[in-house]
């Protein structure tokens, strides 16, 4: 019996894979891949700047932010939400001294809270 050969993948083929750091993830895939990470900012100020710059980069978030019928209420509320997000992210760095249960209030959580 002859072994059936698979055609090579298309040159434009890309696979985006997300994985937590676990022991059972195949090491060969990890070693042969390009790794991308998104580290949270190191201070409250840089976190606030990141939130506003990401919002301006996203057309949907920017439109949502600017299309408020009550901007004098919405803008301070969003500033408070962004500050809360920055403080939660900053407190995570202190481990058990920061929170008694770890929770990663990430950018997706911020976006959902904003909407």
N, C-alpha and C positions, 0 to 999 in steps of 0.2 A: 504494500500500500504506500502510495506517495503521500507526503505530508502537504497539506494545503497551506499555501502561503497567503498571508494577509497583505493587502496593498498598504503602502506607507500612508501615513496621515497627510491630509492636505497641508501645503506649506503655510496657509493662513490659519490653521487650527490653533486655538488657544483654549486652555481650560483654567478657569478660576476656581480654586479649591479653598475652602475655609475649614480649619480644623483647630480644635483645642489642643493644648499640649497634653497628650496622653501616651501611655507606654505602647499601646497596640497599634499606633499609626505606623505604616510601613516606612522604615528608614530609607529604603532605596528611592522612594518617591520624594521624600524630603531632601535627600542629598542631590538629586538630579533636577531640582526645581529652583526657580527664582523665588526668593522669599521677600514679601512686602509686609511691613508692619506700620501701624499707626500708633505712635506713642502719645499719650495724653500730655498736654503742656505741663511745665514744671511749676507754674505759679498761677495765682488767681488772675492776675493781670493778663498773662499770656493766654489763659483759658478764655477769658472774656473776649479778647481780641480774636481768637480763633472762632468763637461762636458767631460773632458779627461778620467776620470775613467769609466764613462758610455760608452764612445766610445770603450774603451779597453774591456769592458765586452760584448759588442755586436759584434759578429763575422762579421756580414754584414757591420756595420759601420767601423770596424777596417780594413776590406778588402778594402772598398771603400777609406778610408784614405791612406792606404799604397800602393794601386795600381795606383797611379797617375803617368802619364808619365812625369810630370814636378814637382817633389816634392819641388824643390827650390822656386817655385811660390805658389804651393798649401798649403804648411805647414804654411807660414806666413799669407796667406789669411784665413785659418781656425782659426788661432790664433786671427786674427782681428774679425772674425765672432763670436767666442766664447767670446771675450771681449765685443763686442756689446751686445750679449745676456746677459752677466752678468750685464752690466750697466743698461740695460732696466729693468731687474728683480729687481735690487737694487733701481732704481728710483720709482718703483711702490709703495714702502713702504711709500713714502712721500705724497701719495694721490694727491690732487689738486696742491700741490707745485711741484710735480714730472712731471706730465703730465696733460694736460687739458682734455684729454679723456682717460679713462682707457682701456688698451689693455694688455692682458696677453701673452707675448711672451714666450710660454712654450717650453718644450723639443721637442715636435712634430714640432713646427715651426722651431726650430734650425736644426733638422734633415732634414726637407724639404729644408731649405736654404742651408745646406751643400751639398745636392745632386744637 
